[in-house]
């Protein structure tokens, strides 16, 4: 296998390190080259290549600083061409970078690479065309079998072969590899890891398969917000109890991330980051229609949902109906969900928290009084509000006062979607209700070969003050360690928010976020509830009919 991977990387270097001309034109076929903007770092490149021995494909996203290379046998080229065609269709289906990110196009393409060629090798290299990048090579099992070498080579986090691995780790995010290479191994240079990056789309299936077969199981793995509870609620069967570890550190930790990873009083997963949410508003609109853009004064005008509604009326009145408080009433779901006191399931029965009924009423009120933009969340029209280009159904200009988003929404949605047209014209406040949206957790396999080593790693990542501070300062990520939050929260200034310290605001919000109400079927409950709320908000059915419909759908589809 090593020879195949070496060959692949050499091909990669030939293609990029020494220039495109390394391959004759007839041996390279462009699938697409896409620029989302005039910036050089916004380019996607996909092409097929061949030599006397192998066929291959190169997919590069220059903004992500990653290049993916697939290597296969000539007999497998038709399947590779299908992947290229599907990739081209995916990319052509979007126009803007935010659509590309939202639809997870990059992940879908690399996931198809992985399914086709599941033997993955990674290198970091400085390349003429892209600078310093991560080069990921995918090799088909057919080529591995042809190589007459073992396909069970273990690769540690630094890319070296090893037969003395202490902890095996599976993750859908390459952040873990960065943590190992540039932080953990500097403090513990003798530790070795078998690190495997698995595409998000296939992560759960691969993990489930490993648990079912009881072979090739990781010692430690990451869990994402959308599927963490499915594992935590079965923690006694598959996860190591981390309660003792958490008891050692809990006095300095913001508690809601651990509550998300807790079931029946036992902690099964711990997070290294938090994703508290906030209300982001346009400063210029606040000054124009409310007389001030000061965050403290704006917060007073949205401190409760009654205040929020009153401010929405003021915005409408002072703008002659042009300015709406949100682009869609759907934007308020997460804040209302964050105000719940109970889960969707209480004592194994469906429970509708009063906060969810309040959300339903708010949707109806905003729609009836034309206080929201009548857009669907995540639609193109919804995104247009960020860059101040939203129109009503008659083509008239509209203004959107605010968006409710977590920290990643600031960096990966507002900033890119503004297209520099509203940069610096934003600020943020806690809003009427504290909420969270997202996160990544670490869990340990109950059958881990090296549980104590795995626990040491988890403790380091989620609670080591030195690491958490370095990681926060290097990445802007917000961890749950209060010692670090208190040490660095005054050190940030965000130009996009007019110089406001977003980190300090998020840190305060995180202290009021509720955790522990999550359920493994949350996404299903939420989908069904939103559908009924939409019908009620549009006046298609009564509130009683909407709730009855919801209960019936839950009974049929979820069994509660």
KAURPE-V32739 format. One record per pair of residues at least 24 apart in sequence whose ideal C-beta (glycine too) atoms are under 10 Angstrom apart, sorted by sequence separation. I is the first residue (numbers start at 1). GAP is how many residues later the second one is. If there is no record, write none. Layout:
<<I GAP> <I GAP>>
This chain:
<<23 24> <26 24> <27 24> <39 24> <41 24> <50 24> <55 24> <56 24> <57 24> <59 24> <113 24> <114 24> <116 24> <117 24> <119 24> <156 24> <157 24> <166 24> <167 24> <169 24> <170 24> <171 24> <173 24> <194 24> <198 24> <200 24> <203 24> <207 24> <239 24> <242 24> <243 24> <246 24> <290 24> <308 24> <335 24> <336 24> <374 24> <402 24> <478 24> <528 24> <529 24> <24 25> <27 25> <55 25> <59 25> <84 25> <87 25> <113 25> <116 25> <117 25> <119 25> <156 25> <157 25> <166 25> <167 25> <168 25> <169 25> <170 25> <171 25> <172 25> <173 25> <194 25> <195 25> <196 25> <241 25> <242 25> <243 25> <245 25> <286 25> <289 25> <290 25> <334 25> <373 25> <375 25> <402 25> <403 25> <478 25> <482 25> <485 25> <525 25> <528 25> <529 25> <23 26> <31 26> <37 26> <55 26> <57 26> <83 26> <86 26> <87 26> <110 26> <112 26> <117 26> <118 26> <164 26> <165 26> <166 26> <167 26> <168 26> <169 26> <170 26> <171 26> <172 26> <193 26> <200 26> <204 26> <211 26> <235 26> <241 26> <242 26> <289 26> <332 26> <333 26> <336 26> <373 26> <377 26> <402 26> <476 26> <485 26> <527 26> <528 26> <20 27> <22 27> <23 27> <24 27> <31 27> <32 27> <33 27> <34 27> <35 27> <36 27> <50 27> <57 27> <117 27> <157 27> <158 27> <165 27> <166 27> <167 27> <168 27> <169 27> <170 27> <171 27> <172 27> <173 27> <193 27> <200 27> <204 27> <211 27> <235 27> <236 27> <239 27> <241 27> <242 27> <288 27> <289 27> <291 27> <305 27> <308 27> <332 27> <335 27> <336 27> <373 27> <386 27> <387 27> <402 27> <404 27> <476 27> <23 28> <29 28> <31 28> <59 28> <84 28> <110 28> <157 28> <164 28> <165 28> <166 28> <167 28> <168 28> <169 28> <170 28> <172 28> <232 28> <235 28> <236 28> <239 28> <240 28> <242 28> <289 28> <290 28> <372 28> <373 28> <386 28> <404 28> <409 28> <478 28> <482 28> <525 28> <528 28> <16 29> <48 29> <83 29> <156 29> <163 29> <165 29> <171 29> <172 29> <232 29> <234 29> <235 29> <239 29> <240 29> <279 29> <286 29> <289 29> <330 29> <333 29> <386 29> <387 29> <402 29> <404 29> <406 29> <407 29> <408 29> <409 29> <478 29> <482 29> <524 29> <525 29> <528 29> <28 30> <57 30> <82 30> <83 30> <162 30> <165 30> <172 30> <173 30> <208 30> <231 30> <232 30> <233 30> <236 30> <238 30> <239 30> <281 30> <285 30> <288 30> <289 30> <305 30> <329 30> <332 30> <333 30> <371 30> <383 30> <386 30> <387 30> <388 30> <389 30> <406 30> <407 30> <408 30> <480 30> <524 30> <527 30> <528 30> <162 31> <172 31> <207 31> <229 31> <232 31> <233 31> <235 31> <288 31> <305 31> <329 31> <332 31> <386 31> <387 31> <388 31> <404 31> <406 31> <407 31> <408 31> <472 31> <15 32> <48 32> <59 32> <80 32> <83 32> <119 32> <121 32> <160 32> <162 32> <171 32> <172 32> <228 32> <229 32> <231 32> <232 32> <235 32> <236 32> <385 32> <386 32> <387 32> <389 32> <405 32> <406 32> <478 32> <525 32> <48 33> <80 33> <83 33> <118 33> <122 33> <170 33> <228 33> <235 33> <285 33> <289 33> <290 33> <329 33> <330 33> <383 33> <384 33> <386 33> <387 33> <388 33> <389 33> <404 33> <406 33> <521 33> <524 33> <525 33> <15 34> <63 34> <82 34> <83 34> <119 34> <121 34> <124 34> <157 34> <158 34> <172 34> <229 34> <232 34> <234 34> <235 34> <285 34> <289 34> <305 34> <329 34> <332 34> <383 34> <387 34> <388 34> <524 34> <14 35> <48 35> <120 35> <122 35> <124 35> <156 35> <157 35> <158 35> <172 35> <225 35> <232 35> <233 35> <288 35> <328 35> <329 35> <331 35> <378 35> <382 35> <383 35> <386 35> <387 35> <525 35> <48 36> <80 36> <123 36> <156 36> <157 36> <159 36> <170 36> <232 36> <329 36> <383 36> <386 36> <387 36> <521 36> <524 36> <14 37> <46 37> <47 37> <63 37> <79 37> <80 37> <122 37> <156 37> <157 37> <158 37> <170 37> <223 37> <231 37> <232 37> <285 37> <329 37> <385 37> <388 37> <440 37> <521 37> <11 38> <46 38> <63 38> <68 38> <79 38> <121 38> <136 38> <154 38> <155 38> <156 38> <157 38> <223 38> <231 38> <285 38> <328 38> <329 38> <521 38> <61 39> <154 39> <155 39> <156 39> <328 39> <519 39> <521 39> <11 40> <66 40> <70 40> <76 40> <134 40> <154 40> <155 40> <170 40> <228 40> <229 40> <285 40> <326 40> <332 40> <386 40> <15 41> <46 41> <68 41> <76 41> <153 41> <154 41> <155 41> <228 41> <282 41> <325 41> <331 41> <439 41> <519 41> <11 42> <16 42> <46 42> <64 42> <68 42> <70 42> <154 42> <324 42> <329 42> <330 42> <331 42> <11 43> <15 43> <44 43> <63 43> <70 43> <134 43> <228 43> <329 43> <7 44> <12 44> <16 44> <61 44> <66 44> <69 44> <70 44> <72 44> <134 44> <176 44> <281 44> <328 44> <329 44> <331 44> <333 44> <11 45> <15 45> <46 45> <61 45> <68 45> <72 45> <176 45> <223 45> <326 45> <327 45> <328 45> <329 45> <330 45> <332 45> <7 46> <8 46> <12 46> <68 46> <70 46> <71 46> <170 46> <176 46> <223 46> <225 46> <279 46> <324 46> <325 46> <326 46> <327 46> <328 46> <329 46> <330 46> <331 46> <7 47> <11 47> <44 47> <59 47> <70 47> <170 47> <171 47> <175 47> <222 47> <279 47> <324 47> <325 47> <326 47> <327 47> <328 47> <330 47> <8 48> <61 48> <69 48> <71 48> <168 48> <170 48> <221 48> <223 48> <323 48> <324 48> <325 48> <327 48> <328 48> <329 48> <330 48> <61 49> <168 49> <169 49> <170 49> <171 49> <172 49> <173 49> <222 49> <321 49> <324 49> <326 49> <327 49> <328 49> <330 49> <4 50> <31 50> <59 50> <71 50> <168 50> <169 50> <170 50> <171 50> <172 50> <222 50> <225 50> <305 50> <312 50> <321 50> <323 50> <324 50> <327 50> <328 50> <16 51> <59 51> <167 51> <168 51> <169 51> <170 51> <171 51> <172 51> <173 51> <324 51> <326 51> <328 51> <331 51> <15 52> <29 52> <31 52> <32 52> <57 52> <68 52> <69 52> <122 52> <167 52> <168 52> <169 52> <170 52> <171 52> <172 52> <279 52> <327 52> <330 52> <16 53> <31 53> <44 53> <59 53> <166 53> <167 53> <168 53> <169 53> <279 53> <305 53> <309 53> <312 53> <316 53> <328 53> <15 54> <31 54> <34 54> <59 54> <165 54> <305 54> <308 54> <312 54> <316 54> <327 54> <328 54> <12 55> <29 55> <32 55> <42 55> <122 55> <316 55> <327 55> <12 56> <31 56> <32 56> <44 56> <57 56> <66 56> <67 56> <279 56> <305 56> <309 56> <313 56> <315 56> <326 56> <327 56> <12 57> <31 57> <34 57> <124 57> <277 57> <278 57> <305 57> <309 57> <312 57> <327 57> <328 57> <11 58> <32 58> <33 58> <34 58> <36 58> <39 58> <42 58> <67 58> <277 58> <308 58> <312 58> <313 58> <327 58> <12 59> <32 59> <36 59> <37 59> <57 59> <65 59> <312 59> <326 59> <327 59> <9 60> <11 60> <31 60> <32 60> <34 60> <36 60> <37 60> <57 60> <67 60> <80 60> <305 60> <309 60> <311 60> <312 60> <8 61> <34 61> <36 61> <44 61> <56 61> <79 61> <136 61> <277 61> <324 61> <8 62> <9 62> <35 62> <36 62> <44 62> <65 62> <67 62> <276 62> <309 62> <8 63> <34 63> <36 63> <46 63> <67 63> <134 63> <308 63> <327 63> <7 64> <36 64> <66 64> <76 64> <152 64> <44 65> <65 65> <75 65> <76 65> <107 65> <411 65> <5 66> <34 66> <65 66> <67 66> <68 66> <69 66> <70 66> <71 66> <72 66> <76 66> <324 66> <338 66> <410 66> <428 66> <4 67> <60 67> <62 67> <65 67> <66 67> <67 67> <68 67> <69 67> <70 67> <71 67> <72 67> <73 67> <75 67> <76 67> <427 67> <62 68> <65 68> <66 68> <67 68> <68 68> <69 68> <70 68> <71 68> <72 68> <324 68> <336 68> <426 68> <60 69> <61 69> <62 69> <64 69> <65 69> <66 69> <67 69> <68 69> <69 69> <70 69> <71 69> <72 69> <73 69> <331 69> <335 69> <407 69> <408 69> <427 69> <428 69> <60 70> <64 70> <66 70> <67 70> <68 70> <69 70> <70 70> <72 70> <73 70> <322 70> <334 70> <362 70> <407 70> <424 70> <426 70> <427 70> <62 71> <72 71> <321 71> <327 71> <331 71> <333 71> <334 71> <407 71> <424 71> <425 71> <426 71> <427 71> <429 71> <61 72> <71 72> <73 72> <327 72> <328 72> <331 72> <332 72> <334 72> <406 72> <423 72> <424 72> <425 72> <426 72> <427 72> <428 72> <60 73> <73 73> <122 73> <327 73> <331 73> <423 73> <424 73> <425 73> <427 73> <428 73> <436 73> <322 74> <324 74> <326 74> <327 74> <330 74> <331 74> <422 74> <423 74> <424 74> <426 74> <428 74> <434 74> <435 74> <436 74> <60 75> <122 75> <321 75> <322 75> <323 75> <324 75> <325 75> <326 75> <327 75> <328 75> <358 75> <423 75> <424 75> <427 75> <430 75> <434 75> <120 76> <322 76> <323 76> <324 76> <325 76> <326 76> <327 76> <420 76> <426 76> <429 76> <430 76> <434 76> <437 76> <439 76> <58 77> <59 77> <120 77> <321 77> <322 77> <323 77> <324 77> <325 77> <326 77> <428 77> <434 77> <435 77> <436 77> <120 78> <323 78> <324 78> <326 78> <355 78> <418 78> <427 78> <428 78> <430 78> <431 78> <434 78> <435 78> <436 78> <59 79> <120 79> <319 79> <415 79> <430 79> <433 79> <434 79> <435 79> <436 79> <118 80> <319 80> <415 80> <429 80> <433 80> <434 80> <56 81> <57 81> <415 81> <428 81> <433 81> <56 82> <256 82> <319 82> <414 82> <430 82> <436 82> <56 83> <114 83> <411 83> <414 83> <45 84> <114 84> <115 84> <118 84> <315 84> <410 84> <45 85> <54 85> <55 85> <114 85> <316 85> <411 85> <43 86> <54 86> <113 86> <115 86> <315 86> <410 86> <43 87> <110 87> <111 87> <112 87> <114 87> <115 87> <315 87> <410 87> <111 88> <114 88> <118 88> <41 89> <54 89> <110 89> <111 89> <112 89> <312 89> <40 90> <41 90> <53 90> <109 90> <110 90> <111 90> <311 90> <312 90> <108 91> <110 91> <111 91> <311 91> <411 91> <107 92> <108 92> <111 92> <114 92> <410 92> <106 93> <107 93> <108 93> <179 93> <338 93> <339 93> <340 93> <107 94> <308 94> <338 94> <339 94> <104 95> <107 95> <335 95> <338 95> <339 95> <340 95> <407 95> <104 96> <176 96> <335 96> <336 96> <337 96> <338 96> <339 96> <407 96> <410 96> <104 97> <175 97> <335 97> <336 97> <338 97> <175 98> <335 98> <337 98> <338 98> <302 99> <332 99> <334 99> <335 99> <336 99> <337 99> <338 99> <407 99> <302 100> <332 100> <335 100> <337 100> <406 100> <332 101> <334 101> <333 102> <334 102> <335 102> <407 102> <282 103> <285 103> <298 103> <332 103> <334 103> <406 103> <407 103> <282 104> <284 104> <298 104> <333 104> <280 106> <282 106> <17 108> <20 108> <66 108> <8 109> <16 109> <17 109> <18 109> <19 109> <20 109> <13 110> <17 110> <18 110> <19 110> <64 110> <289 110> <8 111> <12 111> <16 111> <17 111> <288 111> <290 111> <9 112> <13 112> <15 112> <16 112> <17 112> <289 112> <8 113> <9 113> <12 113> <16 113> <17 113> <5 114> <9 114> <13 114> <15 114> <16 114> <285 114> <4 115> <5 115> <6 115> <8 115> <12 115> <284 115> <285 115> <286 115> <5 116> <9 116> <285 116> <286 116> <4 117> <5 117> <16 117> <282 117> <285 117> <1 118> <5 118> <17 118> <282 118> <2 119> <16 119> <281 119> <282 119> <1 120> <281 120> <282 120> <280 121> <281 121> <282 121> <13 122> <279 122> <280 122> <281 122> <12 123> <279 123> <280 123> <308 123> <309 123> <12 124> <278 124> <279 124> <280 124> <307 124> <308 124> <12 125> <278 125> <279 125> <280 125> <307 125> <308 125> <9 126> <11 126> <278 126> <279 126> <303 126> <305 126> <306 126> <8 127> <277 127> <278 127> <302 127> <303 127> <304 127> <305 127> <8 128> <9 128> <277 128> <278 128> <299 128> <301 128> <302 128> <303 128> <304 128> <305 128> <8 129> <277 129> <278 129> <280 129> <298 129> <299 129> <300 129> <302 129> <303 129> <304 129> <7 130> <8 130> <275 130> <276 130> <277 130> <280 130> <298 130> <299 130> <302 130> <303 130> <6 131> <8 131> <275 131> <276 131> <277 131> <278 131> <298 131> <299 131> <302 131> <5 132> <7 132> <274 132> <275 132> <277 132> <278 132> <293 132> <295 132> <297 132> <299 132> <4 133> <5 133> <274 133> <275 133> <280 133> <293 133> <294 133> <295 133> <296 133> <298 133> <299 133> <5 134> <273 134> <275 134> <280 134> <293 134> <295 134> <4 135> <8 135> <273 135> <294 135> <295 135> <4 136> <7 136> <285 137> <1 138> <5 138> <284 138> <287 138> <4 139> <5 139> <283 139> <286 139> <4 140> <7 140> <282 140> <284 140> <285 140> <283 141> <284 141> <286 141> <1 142> <4 142> <5 142> <283 142> <284 142> <1 143> <4 143> <282 143> <283 143> <1 144> <3 144> <281 144> <282 144> <283 144> <2 145> <3 145> <4 145> <281 145> <282 145> <1 146> <3 146> <280 146> <281 146> <1 147> <2 147> <4 147> <280 147> <281 147> <1 148> <2 148> <5 148> <279 148> <280 148> <281 148> <1 149> <278 149> <279 149> <280 149> <1 150> <5 150> <278 150> <279 150> <281 150> <1 151> <2 151> <277 151> <278 151> <279 151> <280 151> <1 152> <278 152> <279 152> <2 153> <277 153> <278 153> <279 153> <377 153> <1 154> <5 154> <276 154> <277 154> <279 154> <277 156> <278 156> <279 156> <277 157> <278 157> <276 158> <277 158> <376 158> <2 159> <276 159> <277 159> <1 160> <275 160> <276 160> <277 160> <275 161> <276 161> <277 161> <274 162> <275 162> <276 162> <275 163> <276 163> <274 164> <275 164> <353 164> <374 164> <273 165> <274 165> <275 165> <372 165> <273 166> <272 167> <273 167> <363 167> <367 167> <271 168> <272 168> <273 168> <271 169> <272 169> <356 169> <360 169> <364 169> <367 169> <368 169> <271 170> <272 170> <356 170> <359 170> <360 170> <363 170> <367 170> <368 170> <269 171> <270 171> <271 171> <338 171> <346 171> <359 171> <362 171> <363 171> <366 171> <367 171> <368 171> <269 172> <270 172> <345 172> <360 172> <361 172> <364 172> <365 172> <367 172> <268 173> <269 173> <270 173> <341 173> <343 173> <344 173> <346 173> <352 173> <356 173> <360 173> <363 173> <364 173> <269 174> <270 174> <338 174> <340 174> <343 174> <344 174> <345 174> <359 174> <360 174> <363 174> <364 174> <268 175> <269 175> <338 175> <339 175> <342 175> <343 175> <344 175> <345 175> <350 175> <361 175> <362 175> <363 175> <364 175> <260 176> <267 176> <268 176> <338 176> <341 176> <343 176> <345 176> <357 176> <360 176> <361 176> <337 177> <338 177> <340 177> <344 177> <345 177> <352 177> <356 177> <360 177> <256 178> <261 178> <268 178> <344 178> <359 178> <257 179> <260 179> <338 179> <343 179> <364 179> <256 180> <261 180> <337 180> <344 180> <345 180> <260 181> <261 181> <344 181> <257 182> <261 182> <343 182> <344 182> <361 182> <364 182> <256 183> <257 183> <258 183> <360 183> <257 184> <344 184> <337 185> <344 185> <272 186> <357 186> <360 186> <360 187> <270 188> <272 188> <273 188> <269 189> <270 189> <272 189> <273 189> <337 189> <357 189> <271 190> <272 190> <357 190> <360 190> <270 191> <271 191> <272 191> <356 191> <270 192> <272 192> <334 192> <337 192> <269 193> <270 193> <333 193> <356 194> <272 195> <273 195> <352 195> <272 196> <333 196> <333 197> <273 198> <352 198> <245 199> <272 199> <273 199> <352 199> <242 200> <330 200> <333 200> <350 200> <242 201> <350 201> <242 202> <273 202> <275 202> <276 202> <295 202> <352 202> <240 203> <241 203> <274 203> <275 203> <295 203> <330 203> <239 204> <240 204> <258 204> <273 204> <274 204> <329 204> <330 204> <350 204> <238 205> <239 205> <240 205> <241 205> <257 205> <272 205> <273 205> <274 205> <293 205> <295 205> <329 205> <350 205> <238 206> <239 206> <240 206> <272 206> <273 206> <274 206> <299 206> <238 207> <239 207> <240 207> <272 207> <273 207> <274 207> <330 207> <235 208> <238 208> <240 208> <271 208> <272 208> <329 208> <350 208> <232 209> <237 209> <238 209> <239 209> <253 209> <271 209> <272 209> <345 209> <350 209> <351 209> <231 210> <236 210> <245 210> <249 210> <253 210> <270 210> <295 210> <344 210> <350 210> <225 211> <228 211> <232 211> <235 211> <240 211> <244 211> <245 211> <248 211> <252 211> <274 211> <348 211> <349 211> <225 212> <226 212> <228 212> <231 212> <242 212> <246 212> <348 212> <225 213> <228 213> <242 213> <245 213> <246 213> <249 213> <250 213> <252 213> <345 213> <224 214> <225 214> <240 214> <245 214> <249 214> <283 214> <344 214> <346 214> <224 215> <225 215> <228 215> <240 215> <248 215> <249 215> <283 215> <345 215> <223 216> <224 216> <225 216> <242 216> <246 216> <280 216> <344 216> <223 217> <224 217> <242 217> <245 217> <246 217> <280 217> <283 217> <222 218> <223 218> <240 218> <245 218> <222 219> <223 219> <221 220> <222 220> <223 220> <242 220> <221 221> <222 221> <220 222> <221 222> <257 222> <258 222> <280 222> <220 223> <221 223> <257 223> <220 224> <221 224> <254 224> <256 224> <278 224> <218 225> <219 225> <220 225> <254 225> <255 225> <218 226> <219 226> <253 226> <254 226> <218 227> <253 227> <254 227> <255 227> <278 227> <217 228> <219 228> <220 228> <252 228> <253 228> <254 228> <278 228> <217 229> <219 229> <252 229> <253 229> <276 229> <277 229> <217 230> <218 230> <219 230> <220 230> <250 230> <252 230> <253 230> <276 230> <278 230> <279 230> <217 231> <218 231> <219 231> <220 231> <249 231> <251 231> <252 231> <254 231> <275 231> <276 231> <278 231> <217 232> <219 232> <249 232> <252 232> <274 232> <276 232> <277 232> <214 233> <220 233> <221 233> <252 233> <274 233> <276 233> <277 233> <211 234> <219 234> <220 234> <252 234> <276 234> <210 235> <211 235> <219 235> <220 235> <274 235> <275 235> <276 235> <207 236> <211 236> <218 236> <219 236> <274 236> <276 236> <277 236> <220 237> <276 237> <207 238> <219 238> <220 238> <275 238> <274 239> <220 241> <274 241> <271 244> <254 253> <257 253> <260 253> <262 253> <263 253> <256 254> <259 254> <261 254> <262 254> <255 255> <256 255> <259 255> <260 255> <261 255> <263 255> <254 256> <255 256> <256 256> <257 256> <259 256> <260 256> <262 256> <254 257> <256 257> <258 257> <259 257> <260 257> <261 257> <263 257> <255 258> <256 258> <257 258> <258 258> <259 258> <260 258> <254 259> <255 259> <256 259> <259 259> <193 260> <255 260> <256 260> <192 261> <254 261> <255 261> <256 261> <191 262> <176 264> <193 264> <175 265> <188 265> <191 265> <176 266> <191 266> <173 267> <172 268> <188 268> <171 269> <188 269> <171 271> <184 272> <188 272> <169 273> <184 273> <187 273> <103 275> <170 275> <102 276> <184 276> <167 277> <168 277> <180 277> <183 277> <184 277> <187 277> <179 278> <183 278> <99 279> <187 279> <98 280> <168 280> <184 280> <187 280> <99 281> <102 281> <167 281> <168 281> <176 281> <179 281> <180 281> <183 281> <186 281> <98 282> <167 282> <168 282> <179 282> <166 283> <167 283> <183 283> <184 283> <96 284> <99 284> <165 284> <166 284> <167 284> <183 284> <186 284> <95 285> <98 285> <165 285> <167 285> <169 285> <176 285> <183 285> <233 285> <166 286> <167 286> <168 286> <175 286> <232 286> <233 286> <234 286> <96 287> <166 287> <167 287> <183 287> <233 287> <98 288> <165 288> <166 288> <167 288> <169 288> <179 288> <182 288> <183 288> <232 288> <233 288> <167 289> <182 289> <229 289> <230 289> <231 289> <166 290> <167 290> <228 290> <229 290> <230 290> <166 291> <167 291> <183 291> <229 291> <230 291> <179 292> <182 292> <228 292> <229 292> <230 292> <178 293> <225 293> <227 293> <229 293> <229 294> <175 296> <178 296> <226 296> <227 296> <178 297> <225 297> <226 297> <225 298> <175 300> <175 302> <102 310> <101 311> <102 311> <101 312> <98 314> <97 315> <98 315> <101 315> <102 315> <98 316> <100 316> <101 316> <98 317> <98 318> <99 318> <97 319> <98 319> <96 320> <97 320> <98 320> <96 321> <98 321> <97 322> <96 323> <63 353> <42 374> <37 379> <36 380> <37 382> <37 383>>
